[in-house]
């Protein structure tokens, strides 16, 4: 479930909070987990604000 939540977050289908809820983790823990799946939190945040 965590991997799927990370994929949905990366694709923009879920927000960080929604994906964390889906993975049943806190936002902080989920954000830390993203790197385990090759997802860059900083890169995604920058892309969404540009």
Protein Blocks (a to p, Z undefined) as FASTA:
>chain_A
ZZmmmmmmmnopacfklmmmmnopafklmmmmmmmnopafklmmmmmmZZ
